[in-house]
Amino acid sequence: MNRGCIAIGEIKCDGCQRLIEHGQRYLLMEGDGGEKFRFCVDCCLSKGHAAYVKEKGEQVLTFFPTRVNSQAEQQGSNREGKIG
């Protein structure tokens, strides 16, 4: 299971080994064996686990870009102001 989180203390990124400081966002990924991996925003962006999307006129960081993209494709005609 993947979860987008906010650090409440100093955590080390399992990708680049840098510290994720208090208040910064990170992705918590749980492996098949129950092991947990923590990735900083930069590692998530480079590996495709996160993306900036435009939502309600603002650029927003999401850790679930495939879900957002698939929903946008389903609502494509309604986003352009067309009915039906």
Protein Blocks (a to p, Z undefined) as FASTA:
>chain_A
ZZddddfbdcddfklopacdehiacdddddfkopacdddfklmmmnopaccddeehiacd
dfblmlmmmmmmmmmmmmnopaZZ
